[in-house]
Amino acid sequence: VTMAIAGGILTVFWSTVRVLDRLEADRRRDLESLEARKQQLLFSQRLAHLAYWHWDLRTNEIKDCEDLLALFGTKKLPHCPAFEDLLSLVHPEDRAPLRQAAYESISGHSFFRAEFRVMAPEGRCIHVLSQGKVERDEMGNSSSIRGASLVALLAAMLVLGGALAAGCSLMFQATVKAMWSRARCGPGWNRPAPRSEL
């Protein structure tokens, strides 16, 4: 009887070990698949000049912003820069409107949206579109903003790409030409193009 009980215990033990081995193999496979998908997403974001960021309003740190700094063409800022650190990269004429957009979002709006220019280290001007959602704590106070930034000219070209697919290639080409001619850092860069340019 004791041998039968010992044999039963060993059978249960080895069955449990096999189940745990299968679960561990499944877990490893799931982690590898998750890592592969993460790498695909990061590659797609970089290819599209899209950067995700998370601004913790309690600490004033912008987290997960490595791709954002790369989009801006710099790595000279701290790992989790403050809003003012990033603002130092923004074109001087666009700093006040960006501050205002951030303030309005934090003080009551649900969404953050801003278009601004960044001066890259080599002197070129990067037009950026940033959007995010304001998150609130249990008291209703703004706690963070999670969002993404995209090189604005690329965003406009992607939107206008539908016109090309719809057979409006001449209009699309004229619009892109006008956008490229206006892609500069001078005053009025964000005003609509005159109809004559389209």
Protein Blocks (a to p, Z undefined) as FASTA:
>chain_A
ZZmmmmmmmmmmmmmmmmmmmmmmmmmmmmmmmmmmmmmmmmmmmmnopacddddfklop
aehklmmmmmnopakbcfbdcfklmmmmpcfklmmmmmmmmmmmmnopabdcdddddddf
kopacdddddddddddfkopafbdcdddddfklmmmmmmmmmmmnopammmmmmmmmmmm
mmccbehklgccdfklZZ
